[in-house]
Amino acid sequence: MGSAQVWIPLVGVAVGGGLSYLAQEGIRIAEPRKRATDPLATPAEWLEAARSLIDRLWVCERMIRVLFGDEFFQRAWDYASAVDHVMWEHQLSDEEMWDRLREHQTRFLNAARREVA
């Protein structure tokens, strides 16, 4: 087995895991904003945390584009986009937020499994 055959799956696990981890952090950042009495009056700390997280999420998505196949990239892009949207849409309930994410999350994780298999 060549070194690329060993490292590519490991890098895939790291990058895919990173995107999945950041997506979970994004959801946790979005939830308090959804519960705020006036979500449009967003505190500066929330905005800073949200922007930082979204930047890191998109970096992971771009790394997937460079390193892996089109299907995995498309699923990563779809999932990252869904997380980005729910973070900034202040009128979603927790249930609506999860409904928008669930399918993208499942497709991303299934594509990741196929990519590293």
C-alpha positions in Angstrom: 0.0 0.0 0.0 1.5 3.4 -1.0 1.8 6.3 1.4 -0.9 8.2 -0.5 -3.3 5.3 0.1 -2.6 5.5 3.8 -2.7 9.3 4.2 -5.6 10.3 2.1 -8.2 8.4 4.2 -6.6 9.9 7.4 -6.7 13.4 6.0 -10.3 12.8 4.9 -11.3 11.8 8.4 -9.5 14.8 9.8 -11.0 17.3 7.4 -14.5 15.7 7.3 -14.5 15.5 11.1 -13.4 19.1 11.3 -16.2 20.3 9.1 -18.7 18.1 11.1 -17.3 19.5 14.4 -17.6 23.1 13.2 -21.1 22.5 11.9 -22.1 21.3 15.4 -20.4 24.4 17.0 -22.3 26.6 14.4 -25.6 25.1 15.5 -24.8 25.7 19.1 -23.9 29.3 18.4 -27.2 29.7 16.4 -29.4 28.3 19.1 -29.1 31.1 21.7 -29.7 33.7 19.0 -32.9 32.0 18.0 -34.1 32.3 21.6 -33.3 36.0 22.0 -36.2 38.3 22.5 -34.8 40.5 19.8 -32.5 38.4 17.6 -31.8 41.4 15.3 -30.1 43.2 18.3 -27.1 40.8 18.1 -24.3 41.4 20.5 -20.9 42.0 19.1 -19.5 38.9 20.9 -22.0 36.7 19.1 -21.2 38.2 15.7 -17.5 37.7 16.3 -17.9 34.1 17.3 -20.3 33.4 14.4 -18.1 35.0 11.8 -15.0 33.2 13.1 -16.8 29.8 13.0 -18.2 30.3 9.6 -14.7 31.3 8.3 -13.3 28.1 9.7 -16.2 26.1 8.3 -15.6 27.4 4.8 -11.8 26.7 5.1 -12.6 23.0 5.8 -15.1 22.9 2.9 -12.4 24.3 0.6 -9.8 21.7 1.8 -12.3 19.0 0.9 -12.7 20.5 -2.6 -8.9 20.4 -3.1 -8.3 16.9 -1.7 -11.4 14.8 -2.6 -13.9 13.9 -5.2 -16.8 16.0 -6.5 -19.5 14.1 -4.6 -17.8 14.6 -1.2 -17.1 18.2 -2.0 -20.8 18.8 -3.1 -22.1 17.3 0.2 -19.6 19.3 2.2 -20.7 22.5 0.4 -24.4 21.7 0.9 -23.9 21.0 4.6 -21.7 24.1 5.2 -24.2 26.3 3.3 -27.1 24.9 5.4 -25.2 25.7 8.6 -24.4 29.2 7.3 -28.1 29.8 6.5 -29.4 28.7 9.9 -26.9 30.8 11.7 -28.1 34.0 10.1 -31.8 33.2 9.8 -33.2 34.5 13.1 -36.8 33.4 12.6 -36.3 29.6 12.7 -37.4 27.5 15.6 -34.9 24.9 16.9 -37.1 22.2 15.2 -37.0 24.1 11.9 -33.3 24.6 12.2 -32.7 20.9 12.7 -35.1 20.0 9.8 -33.0 22.1 7.5 -29.8 20.6 8.6 -30.6 16.9 9.1 -30.7 15.8 5.4 -27.5 17.7 4.5 -25.7 16.3 7.6 -26.7 12.7 6.7 -25.7 13.1 3.1 -22.3 14.6 4.1 -21.6 11.9 6.6 -22.5 9.1 4.1 -20.3 10.7 1.4 -17.4 11.0 4.0 -17.8 7.3 4.8 -17.7 6.3 1.1 -14.7 8.6 0.5 -12.5 7.1 3.1 -13.7 3.5 2.6 
